[in-house]
Amino acid sequence: MNDIRLNSLFGQKLELPQNTNKQANNEEDSKSFMDMLNSELKELNEEQIKSDAAMSDIATGRVKDLHQAAIAINKAETSMKFMLEVRNKAINAYKEISRTQI
């Protein structure tokens, strides 16, 4: 049987295809995860740069729109908090795996 059938809460059946070539898919998944992580880090860096520029514009009085500057700063702060939580979860998962006895 090539499909796993699961019952959802509403009694509908969900079909999930099984992988036949797991090794090739694992390599693709790891590459795509690495690419996704790199792109997210680049995006976070860009938001931090925009936030720094907005803060310097506020400090020097060159700000054109105070609300947009505040939004950029808050967005960068929220993105940084999210990335720190992702990092913390990854470190905790690594520690948990390293404590696992074989």
C-alpha positions in Angstrom: 0.0 0.0 0.0 1.5 3.3 -1.1 -0.7 5.6 0.9 -1.2 6.1 4.6 -4.8 6.9 5.3 -5.6 8.9 8.4 -9.0 10.0 9.8 -9.2 13.7 10.6 -11.4 15.2 13.3 -14.2 15.6 10.8 -14.2 12.0 9.6 -12.5 12.8 6.2 -9.6 10.7 5.0 -6.3 12.3 4.4 -3.8 10.6 2.0 -0.1 11.0 2.5 2.2 9.5 -0.1 5.1 7.5 1.2 8.6 8.2 0.1 10.3 5.5 -2.0 13.6 7.2 -2.4 14.3 8.5 1.1 18.0 9.1 0.8 17.6 11.4 -2.2 14.8 13.2 -0.5 16.8 13.7 2.7 19.6 15.3 0.7 17.1 17.6 -1.0 15.4 18.4 2.4 18.7 19.3 4.0 19.7 21.5 1.1 16.4 23.3 1.1 16.5 23.7 4.9 20.0 25.2 4.7 18.9 27.5 1.9 15.8 28.5 3.8 17.8 29.3 6.9 20.4 31.3 5.0 17.6 33.3 3.2 15.9 34.0 6.6 19.2 35.1 8.1 19.8 37.5 5.2 16.3 38.9 5.5 16.9 39.4 9.3 20.1 41.2 8.6 18.4 43.5 6.1 15.7 44.3 8.6 18.3 45.1 11.2 20.1 47.4 8.8 16.8 49.2 8.0 16.1 49.5 11.7 19.5 51.0 12.4 19.0 53.5 9.6 15.5 54.4 11.0 17.0 54.9 14.5 19.8 57.1 13.1 17.3 59.1 11.1 15.2 59.6 14.2 18.2 60.7 16.2 19.4 63.2 13.6 15.9 64.5 12.8 16.0 63.4 9.2 13.0 61.1 9.6 10.2 61.6 7.1 7.6 59.4 8.6 7.9 58.6 12.3 5.3 55.8 12.1 7.2 53.9 9.4 10.4 54.2 11.3 8.7 52.8 14.4 7.3 50.0 12.4 10.7 49.1 10.9 12.2 49.1 14.4 9.5 46.9 15.9 9.6 44.5 12.9 13.4 44.1 13.3 13.0 43.6 17.1 10.3 40.9 16.6 12.3 39.2 13.9 15.4 39.1 16.2 13.3 37.6 19.0 11.9 35.0 16.7 15.4 34.0 15.4 16.7 33.8 19.0 13.9 31.5 19.9 14.6 29.3 16.9 18.3 29.2 18.0 17.3 28.3 21.5 15.0 25.5 20.3 17.8 24.1 18.1 20.3 24.2 20.9 17.8 22.5 23.3 17.1 19.8 20.7 20.8 19.2 20.2 21.4 18.9 24.0 18.4 16.5 24.2 19.8 14.3 21.4 23.2 14.3 22.9 21.8 13.1 26.3 20.0 10.2 24.6 21.6 6.9 25.4 22.0 4.3 22.6 
